[in-house]
Amino acid sequence: MPATARSSLQVKARIRPGRRTEVRSARQTLRGPTPLGRTLWAALPLLLSGCGPASFLITPVSTKQALTEEVVLRESAWATQKIALIDVDGILQNARPTTLLGTAGENPVSLLAEKLDRAAEDKNVRAVVLRINSPGGGATATDLMYNELCRFRQRSGKPVIAVLLDVGASGGYYLACGADRIYALPTTITGSIGVVMIAPELSGTMQKIGLRVNVIKSGELKDMGSLFREMSAQDRAVFQGLIDGMYGRFLDVVASARSGVERERLPQLADGRVFLGTEAKQLGLVDEVGTLRDALSAAKTACGLADINVKVVQYGRPLAYRPNIYAHYDQPPGQVNLVNVRLPDWLASPSPQLMYIWAPGW
């Protein structure tokens, strides 16, 4: 018997009878004399017997990208009342973040509004735990998210408990002030109350390389903050006025949320410094120091479900796996480089950026 025929019979003997048709078709396709064909033909019995190195799942996926609900904690199999766990992560900006590869994530402002709308419409959602892990971001994006949170509380009447994780500073803390109560972990970095503006300048470098930029403008201050010239005293005074106005708004937000902090004492805490969660509690900037589970218990108590079993739900796009209450839906896009040297969008912009942000790595 030829060697090829003997090989075929040996393979058939190791495969269940129901697979013979598939094997015969595969043999006809891979019988060629090429090395690749012989390699695939030799590996076929292992793949069909379940000994292959990988498995593949083919499942129908809906083309709709509306948020789906997933239970991440169930206190009882019969629980019907819900606590919605909504997460806010990363830089707060009213745009989709991009990476070195050009991929984009979700717009944080839009995503938070969508999740809050979903929680407001569900009658079984009795309270929200807002899980914040953010150093803040753009002043406008932060204020928009804060207003969406206040609007949710006003129209739904459902209590909101904010819990700060690794970082809940500057704009992250600003957003938390829209909740009924604020929890922080003992290791949380919070505070950084204030505004900062980054205005890069290249005029010195341009002089060294002999490069000039001609600017035609309608008014003396039309190009204030330009990369291509030194900032004048008049430019600085105008920008300082903007900073002072936004800083005053930040103080008003904190003062309205933290009744235990005197308005006169607040500027002493709002010089940009950060605090650990325990210190923030002593200063009155947060209500409690505890864990995420403590915040969930507080949410149950706030909505009158302290002694009733509930289920905790999260919202995300289809196929986003959330196994428990610590899972995050919004994962950063993948990077192929070990050290990401790409500047963030808010720092790479040539225009001056007014930020509620804590960024000690500048």
N, C-alpha and C positions, 0 to 999 in steps of 0.2 A: 504494500500500500504506500503511495507517495507520502512524503513528510507532511505536506499541507493537509492532506485528508486526515492523517492520524491526529494532527493538532486540532482540527475541527471537531473530531469525535470526542477527544478528551475534554474540550470545552463544553460540548453539549452534555456530557455526563455529569458535570458539576452544576448545571443550571436546571431549575425546576421546569417540568414539562410546559407550564404555561408561558414560559419565556422563549420557546423555540422559534416562534415566528420573528420575534425581535432580534434574536441572535443571528438568524439566517439573513435578515435584511442588513444587519450591521456587518456580517462577514462579507457580503457582496460589496458593501461600500468601502471596506478597509482592506481588502485582500491585496491591493496593489503592492508593488515591490518597494515603495518608498519607506524610509526609516520611520517617518511619522505614522504611517499606516500600520506598520508592524508594532510600534509602541502602543498605539491606541487599541489595537486588537488584543495585545497581551494584557492590557489593563482592564479590558471590558469585563471579564469574570469577577474581578474584585469590586468594580463599581456596582454590578448587578447583585452581588451578594451582600452589599451593605458595608464593605470594608474600605470604601473610598475615603479620601481625606476631607471631603466637604459634602454638604448636602444643599439642595436647592428647593425653595418653596415658591410655588407658583400659585398665586391667589388673586382673584379679581379685586381691583381697587377702584373705589368711587372717584369720579373726576371732580366731585364737589369738594371744596376745601374749607367748608364751614367748620367751625370749632366742634369738636366732639367731646363728650364727657367721659371721664374714666374714674372709677372708684379707686382711691389709693389707700383708704382705711375704712374698714367696716366694723363697727362695734357690735353689731348683731346682724344675723342673716335676714332678720325681718325689719331692719331699720329703713324708714322711708324719709325721714327728715335729713337735710343735708347742711353741711358747712362747706362753702366753696373756698378752696385754697388757690389764691391767685398770686403768681410770682412776677416780680419786676426785677430784671437783672441787667447789669452792664450800664453803658453810657446812655443817658436819657437824651434823645435827639428826635426831632420830628422829620426823620428820614430813615431810609433803609440802610443799615451799615453795610459796608463793602469790605472785601479783603484783598490781599495781594493778587489773588486769582480772579478777582472781579465778581465773585459770588456775593449774594446779598441775603441778609436775614430779614426779620420782620421790623416794621416801623413800631417802636415802642409805644408811641402815643396811640396809634391806631389799634394796636393789639390790646392794650389795657382797656380802651373804650369798648372793644368788642367783647372782652371777657366780662366786664362789668354789666354790659347790656344782657348777656346770657344769664348772669346771676340774678339780675333784677327781674327778668321775665319768668324765672322758675319759682313757682310758689313754694316748692319744697325746700328751696335754699333759704335758710333762716338767718344766716350771718356769713360774713366774709373774713377770712384771715389773709391779709396782704403781706406776702413774704418779700422783703426788699433786700437786695444785695447789689447796691449801686453806690458809686462815688458821686453821683449827680450827673450833670451835663449842661445842655443849653438852658439859658434862663427861660426862654419862651416854651420849650418842650416841657420843662419841669412844671411851669405854671399851668400849662394845658392839662397835664396829667393830674395835678392837684385839683383843678376845677372839675375834672371828670369824676374824681373820687368824691368830692363834696356834693356834686350833682346826684351821684348814685345814692348817697346817704339820705339826701333830701327827698328824692322821689320814691325811693323804695322803703325807707324807714328801717332798713336792716343794719344792724351794728357792724362796724368794721374794726378789727383788731390788727394793727400793724406790728410785724415782728422783724427786727433788723438782724441780719445774719453777719457775715464777715465785715461788711462795710455798709453803713447807712448814713453817709455823710453828705453835707452840703445839699445838693438837690435831692438826694435820697432821703435826707432828714426832712427837707421841705415837703416832700410828698407824704411822708409819714404823718405830718401834722394835720393832714386831712382825715385821719382816722379818729375813732372814738378814744382809743387807748393805744399806747406804744409800748411794746416789749422789746428788750434788747438782751442779747446773750452777754455773759460776763466778758467775753473776748471780742465783742463788737466794737468796731471803730465808728464813732459817730461825732456829731458836731460839725466843725468846719463851716459855721454859719457865716456867709459872706459872698461876695462877688469878685470875680477876677476877670481880667481881659488880657488876651495874648495878642500882641501886635508885632509880628516879625519885621525886621528891617534889614535891607541888603545894601544900603547906600555906601557903606564903607568898602564892601567887597567890590561893588561896581566901580568905585574910584580906582581901586588897585588894578583892575583889569581894563580900565579905559572904556567902560560901557556907560552910556547915558540913555535916559528915557525922557522923551518930550511929552509933557502933559499939557493939554489945552483944556481949561476949565471955566465954568461959568461963574464960580465964586471962590473966594480965598480958601474956604474950608471943604470944597467939594472932594478933594483927594486926601482929607485928613486920615491918618493911619496908613498911608500908602507904604508899600514895601520899599519904594524907590527914593525916599527922602527922610531926613531926620524929623522926628515929631517936634513940632513947635510948642511953645508954652500955651498958645491959644488952642491948639489941637488937644493938648493934655487937659486943659480946663474943661473943654466940652465933654471929653470922654469921662472925666471925673464926675461931672454932673450926672451923666447916665448911670455910672456905677453907684453913686449916692442914692439915686432914685430907686434902683433895683434893690439896693441894700436895705433901704427903708421898707420896701415891700416885704422882703424876707423877714425883717424884724416884726412887722405887723402880723404876718402869718404865724410866726412862732408865739407871739404874745397872745393871739386869739386862741391858740391851741393849748398853751401852757399857763393856766391860770395861777399856778403856784410860783411862777417866776415873775417878779416885779419888772415892769417895763423899764424902770430906771436902772435896774441891775443887768438887764439883758445885754447891753453893749459890752459889758465886761466879759461875757461868755461868748460874744459874737465877734471876736477879733480874728477868726479864721482857725483857731486851734481845734484840735480833735480830742475826744475823750474816750476812755473805755466805757463799756456799758454800765459797770458798777458806779463809776464816777458820775456819769450822766444821770443816773438815778438819784444820787445824792444832791445834784444840782437842780433837779426838777425837770430835766429835759426829756426823760422817759418816765413811764409810770411804774414799770416792773422790770426786774432782771429775772429772766427765766428761759425756758427752752421753747422750741416750736410746739411741743405737746402742751406746755403750759398756756401758750397763746390760744391753742385750739380749745382747751378747757374754758378759758376766759370767754371765748366766743360763744360756747354753749350756754354759759351762765348769762351772758348779756342778752341772749334771745330767749331765755326761759326754758332751756333744754338741759339744765345741769344734771338732772337725774334720768334723762332719756337717752337711749342709745341712738347714735346718728351714724351717717356715713360721710366721709370726707371725699370731695370730688375735685378734680382739676380739669381744666379745659386745654385742648391742644389740637393741632392739625391731625388728620387721619394718619394712623400707623406710628404715631409718636408714643413710645413705650414709657409708661410711668408706673413703676412697680410699687412705690410707697410714697409717703408724704414728703420725703426728702428729694424726690426726683424733680428735675427741671425739664420743662419742655424746650425752652429756647437754648439750644446748644450752639456754641460758637462754630462758624463754618470751619471746615478742615483746612489745615495748613500743610504744605509740603516742605517748608523750611523749618529747621529746628529752632532758629531764633527769628522771630518776626520783626524785621526792621522797618516795616511800613508804618509811617506816622498815622495816628488816628485821624478820621475825617475832620474833627473839630480843631485839630492842631495843624493839619496840612493846608487848611484853607488860607488863601492869601488875604482874606478880609479879617479884620479884628473880630474876635468872638467874645461875647459877654456870657460868662459861664457861672452857674452855681455848681461848682465842681471841686472835689479834693483830688489833687494830682501831684503828690510830693516828688514824683520823678522828673519834673521839668528841669 
